[in-house]
């Protein structure tokens, strides 16, 4: 099965690049702890012509959130924090303006009530950890915390990252490296804040037709003007080098798949990041009397009807802008990672095609 599905995926992505549908991309998958797909194709940087290799790093935007959630669950498993804890107990400055009782659970659920940011924030201001955490701590909830789920596009990462730093003592990027990457041997392939000497490996993002016009239209500002358009923002060195745990992760598809493989029973190569009991807790669906509530759990998105990652609630993970994707499927023992650098309206459909092809192969071969 390994060689067949590897060859099938390689052929699909080679064709997509040849047809101009993709610029550069990687696909990786583990099945019951065994690597079955590790494919790549295309150009990593249109400016230099550098090809995509197995070690190319791709900005994955919000797919970073799944890595961030995993780090928080690891701290919970070790007793360093608990889901019911108030964030203000670790981060006193946060406990003002109606946020005194916001819990770790609510931050993971995107129900803290503070998805907003000042529209005028610059990329440099967001890349300054202490500065942005001061801003987050000063915010007032837009609704009663815990009463409504609203996607915290960037704030999710800073809330949880600073919470973890206060509870554990290490900077959040260090937590990810030491607690997730090093046990899995991917410390050179997954970063939330890429070192300067690794930046040459980062793919250049493209989104045809995107402009630098201000994109905020007067609603709740979750992504300030300094981060718009998103591909332009993530092509900035100061952004890629900064730790922004909601969106600035750069990694290979293989590293992304390997993390999710280590969240499945048995893990990969003897490494199981979390026990099944903790994973079961982490993927318990959020329940709220909210008409537009998506299928979400404690930091992960879940499968459901008309959901790209699959219809089963036993599928969990997180996608990112342009449909970079990392998921685990408990039904089939499948972990999947997908990274790309060309963002088009067809991005979602192609990601789904690749995932469905891998899943069908696993299903048909037991």
SULDAJO-V849185 format. One line per field, one symbol per residue. ss: DSSP state (@ for helix, = for strand, . for the rest). phi: phi as a letter, one per 40 degrees, with the letter a starting at -180 (. if undefined). burial: I if it has 16 or more other C-alpha atoms within 10 Angstrom, else O. A space follows every 10 residues. Layout:
BEGIN
ss: ???
phi: ???
burial: ???
END
This chain:
BEGIN
ss: .@@@@@@@@@ @@@@@@@@.. ...======= =..======= =====....= =.....===. @@@@@@@@@@ @@@@@@@... .....=@@@. .@@@...... ..=@@@@@@. .......... ..@@@@@.@@ @@@@@@@@.. .......... ....@@@@@@ @@@@@@@@.. .@@@@@@@@@ @@@@.....= ==...@@@@@ @=...=.... .......... ....@@@..@ @@@@..@@@@ ........== =.@@@@@@@@ @......=.. =....@@@@@ @@........ .....=.... ==........ ....====== ...======. ...======= .=....@@@@ @@@@@@@@@@ @@@@..
phi: .dcccccccc cccccccccg cbcaabbaab bfgbcbbaba agbcaccbgc ccbcbcbbcb fccdccccdc ccccccccgc abcccccccb bdcccbfgbd bcbddccccg bcgbccbdcc dcdcccccdc cccccdcccb ccacdgcaca dcdbcdccdc ccdccccchc ccdcdccccb ccdcgbcbba bbhccdcbcc cccccbadgc bcccbcbhcc cbbcdcbbcd ccdcccdccc cccbccabcb accccccccc ccccdggbfg bbcbcdcccc ccbcccbacb cbcccbbcgb cbcidgcdch ccccbaiabb dggcababbc cbgbbababa bbbbccddcc dccccccccc ccccbg
burial: OOOOIIOIII OOIIOIIOOO IIIIIIIIII IIIIIIIIII IIIIIIOOOI IIIIIIIIII IIIIIIIIII IIIIIOIOOO IIIOOIIIII IOIIIOOIII IIIIIIIIII IIIIIIIOIO OOIOOIIOIO OIIOOIIOII IOOOIIOIII IIIIIIIIII IIIIIIIOOO OIIIIIIOOI IOOIOIIIII IIIIOOOOIO IIIIIIIOOO OOOOOOOOOO IIIIIIIIII IIIIIOOIII IIIIIIIIII IIIIIIIIII IIIIIIIIOO IIIIIOOOIO OIIIIIOOOO OOOIIIIIII IIIIOOOIII OOIIIIIIII IIIIIIIIII OIIIIIIIII IIIIOOIIOI IIOIIOIIIO OIOOOO
END
